[in-house]
Amino acid sequence: NTEVQVKKADIHFIETFPRLTIQLKGLQIKDALEGSNDSLMVLKSVELGLDVKKLFVGEYTINSCNLNNGYIHIKIDEKGQHNYNVLKPIGEKKEAQPFSVKISDLHLNNVEVRYLDQRVQNNHLILAHRADCKLNHDVSLTNLTVIGEFDCKQIGLFKKKYLEGKPFSIDANLIYDNVANSVEFAESQLTIEQADFQLKGKIVVEESKTWDLKISSPNTDIQSLISLLPRNISKELGAYKSSGNLYFDGSIKGVQSKHSSPLVKVDFGFSSASFYHPELDKKITKSTLNGRFTNGVNRNTSSSVLSLQDFKGYIGKDLMEGNLMYKNFENPYLDIDLKGKFAVESALKVYPIQKLKNATGNLEADV
């Protein structure tokens, strides 16, 4: 249904028997969108493995597929038309069977994948260094298993970008319902740098997106949570270690469109935790915290709230405790209380300040 270019095609049979291997070099598939000059797929090489025995009886079964060095750019325009409708209808022949694909070995090697949905202003870009997949597709369902290493260039939601430059790995089972236009995450694990998360739920994609997704990390550590922060902050704090119980539990639920956003809730915290730098001789010990973030009733920055409640922690024998409420990220309202006493010298051994070389005495606060 669109222009396809191949610089060179080779067929290997004898050395790969009973599999027939078709190798395509310099593959380019144009967008299937009318008037578009962009490409859906540009790859240096593609290898397809077909079962010869089934081929002789008229069954085209692709056992393996390797996609190497290039990009796949999936695009949906504002009218809901997509650029991957590359196959023409099969017609009304009585002998025609519904189109299906089953690939037990699908590999992506250094392939950039972009997903652009102009209806809801999503623009996601990742690089698959190596991904091993299994694909089972028919008219109603597509089942995709993915295990691989990636670089996240960006997760673009509206005009904001998240997780820029973050490496991640994934071990996921995704079920696409081609009739309901939904994708379900089942038994899926995502690791962003050092942070392990479990994904579960469903996203329905129509003119708008309907989210019902849960992300959790029931037993994590400080390094994992720090790795999610912007790189300039995580680089400074990345050497810190932790012990004790830390948790992260988030959800995204609701409709995402040009005029609305889903509700985001994140609960996090720790109990009986210690934080320390391996090269420094002081710790924050016996620490507790309950935290929550939500984008609120308006689902935007004006109704967003960050709450840090019931913080307690010891530096040596000195106790620090406090609470913080930060509301309305556009016109901030701050409610904070802090109480405690600590030796300044001990505090600097927990978190040194570069230009402050020496300090003594005690600091007592009730604010």
Secondary structure as GFF3:
##gff-version 3
##sequence-region A 1 367
A	DSSP	beta_strand	4	12	.	.	.	ID=ss1
A	DSSP	beta_strand	19	30	.	.	.	ID=ss2
A	DSSP	beta_strand	39	51	.	.	.	ID=ss3
A	DSSP	alpha_helix	52	55	.	.	.	ID=ss4
A	DSSP	beta_strand	62	76	.	.	.	ID=ss5
A	DSSP	beta_strand	101	117	.	.	.	ID=ss6
A	DSSP	beta_strand	122	137	.	.	.	ID=ss7
A	DSSP	beta_strand	141	157	.	.	.	ID=ss8
A	DSSP	beta_strand	160	162	.	.	.	ID=ss9
A	DSSP	beta_strand	166	177	.	.	.	ID=ss10
A	DSSP	beta_strand	182	192	.	.	.	ID=ss11
A	DSSP	beta_strand	195	205	.	.	.	ID=ss12
A	DSSP	beta_strand	209	220	.	.	.	ID=ss13
A	DSSP	alpha_helix	222	226	.	.	.	ID=ss14
A	DSSP	alpha_helix	231	237	.	.	.	ID=ss15
A	DSSP	beta_strand	241	256	.	.	.	ID=ss16
A	DSSP	beta_strand	263	276	.	.	.	ID=ss17
A	DSSP	beta_strand	283	294	.	.	.	ID=ss18
A	DSSP	three_ten_helix	301	303	.	.	.	ID=ss19
A	DSSP	beta_strand	305	315	.	.	.	ID=ss20
A	DSSP	beta_strand	318	327	.	.	.	ID=ss21
A	DSSP	beta_strand	333	343	.	.	.	ID=ss22
A	DSSP	alpha_helix	344	350	.	.	.	ID=ss23
A	DSSP	beta_strand	362	366	.	.	.	ID=ss24
###
